[in-house]
Amino acid sequence: MRLIIREDPKAVAYYTANYVRQRINEFKPTRKRPFVLGLPTGSTPVEVYWHLVDFYKRSEVTFRNVVTFSMDEYVGLPQSHPESYCSFMHRHLYDHIDLHPKNIHMLNGNAEDLAAECQRYEEKIKEVGGIELFLGGIGPDGHIAFNEPGSSLESVTRVKTLAYETVLANARFFGGDVNKVPKLALTVGVGTVRAAREVLLIITGAHKAVALAKCIEEGVNHMWTLSVVQLHPSAMIVCDEDATLELHVKTVRYFKSIEQVQEQLIGRQNISLKGSISKLTSSDISHQFSAATDPMASSAAGVQVDPSNSDSESSAHDDYSTRPESEDDDVGSLTDSQHSDNGSDTSNADMSSSTNALAASSSDAQCTTGFSGSSVPAATVGSPF
Ligand SMILES: N[C@@H]1[C@@H](O)[C@H](O)[C@@H](COP(=O)(O)O)O[C@@H]1O
């Protein structure tokens, strides 16, 4: 799992939208091989959608061959109601991009047979080849879509009774009146989200800090349904600093250090968009060391990641987008501490064995390159520890 921490909700939204844009562009969707995108509602993704609309208007992405599936919908609320998720998706995204209407999939909360509607949805997802990227938000109780605490981690699309906490949280969209909030919803299941080839969750605000901590620092648990991301081979959480308030300092530092290692030691050019290492040789690492110890070259080799700087984010991604597709490339000569459980994701490196990922990486480099230094020079890596 990757945890990307950005300064504030604005930076989170930009990072996320930019990532989606690049995933679509890298995928090069066609009519026969569309990019299948799962999409959330809620206030958190609104700014992500603004950016996507903006990218579309600038011709930086097209949704012509994108197929979408919304996560959920209230039961019994007319589709034309401004707070129906159908209205929401049209208002914030669908009405402003070149998505073909036949490629838009939403749950019908007014279907006569709700169970059949849910089954139809699951079948449709299968028919288009499954979801490539599921974007999601969470509720303060850690729910994904409307998978409230206690939902089966194997659940699929179904009717769900909303938890009181969710009804309270969503009352703000209904003039603060809890009585106006529908008490039932149709929602994709935890299993539906898990089945996606990639999951990206956006979490912002101090009110979601407990949920984030429960979900990533404790065990997989149906009371915190987001925790299921721990089992997903390709999951990423993008959060702001406020959402990290309940995490251990060690956790935050570790995940931040991963980005530093990628930038400064492994090299941005060797990391694919999805975070896997491609075609890295020991001499690349050796080069990083020698370049970094050369004061004239260190600025080129050790570019500091500025999480709050959208421009630097943009250029990082622009670099990725010019690279050939390489998500599944061989990992090259890196050692175990840089491999994930699935063998391709640096961010999945075992936390206990490499809490200090910088040190782990440097010792690998010593083994493979014969570098005789005792550790990565602190000035080079900007050690967060
Ligand atoms: N069903 C939706 C979820 O999909 C969403 O993640 C959550 C968070 O909303 P917000 O982003 O407004 O906090 O709201 C609702 O419960």
The ligand as an ORCA input file, in Angstrom:
! r2SCAN-3c Opt
* xyz 0 1
  N     -21.313      7.243      0.316
  C     -20.467      8.356      0.461
  C     -19.047      7.884      0.474
  O     -18.740      7.278     -0.772
  C     -18.115      9.032      0.744
  O     -16.788      8.579      0.744
  C     -18.450      9.646      2.073
  C     -17.524     10.765      2.476
  O     -17.987     12.006      2.103
  P     -17.162     13.332      2.248
  O     -16.135     13.312      1.181
  O     -18.166     14.422      2.035
  O     -16.571     13.341      3.597
  O     -19.778     10.131      1.978
  C     -20.777      9.162      1.695
  O     -20.945      8.351      2.794
*
